[in-house]
Amino acid sequence: MKKYIITAVLSLFSIISLSAQSKKDAQLSKLYQNYIDIKSALASDDADKTSKAATEFIKTVSTVDYKIVSEGNLTILRKDATAISDARNITAQRETFSNLSENMIALTKEFKLSEKPVYVQYCPMADSSWLSDEKQIVNPYYGKSMLSCGSVKSEIK
């Protein structure tokens, strides 16, 4: 009888753990997708769309559990996204995007944010990196004026 009880308790803990894991993955995947939306809006030179995407990023950051990502890290992500959201010109948004990208790259190295490979890409002209869900370079720092400038630095699986 004890064996069955122990087995039942361990099974329950496994289910709870898997549920927490899938919630964490869903929150962080959504955060990554919001980040990709910001990157895409910057690459298309659209300040309004970038602001809206950053606002969505802020909303998602607010749903991430402090037990998953530290409060300090979430505060930094929120601060960068708020600066992008509040900025109404693309140049200021791109400057802050560099900080947001560095913090997201660190997060991506710590957690699995996507089922697909995540590419760390680099623009030598801006001396900044960003994340992408595709190998093709679509530069968020210069947009249409230098859309394909840059290279893939690494791939995170």
Secondary structure, 3 states (H helix, E strand, C coil): CHHHHHHHHHHHHHHHHHHHHHHHHHHHHHHHHHHHHHHHHHHCCCHHHHHHHHHHHHHHHCCCCCCCCCHHHHHHHHHHHHHHHHCCCHHHHHHHHHHHHHHHHHHHHHCCCCCCCEEEEEECCCCEEEEECCCCCCCCCCHHHHCCCCEEEEEEC
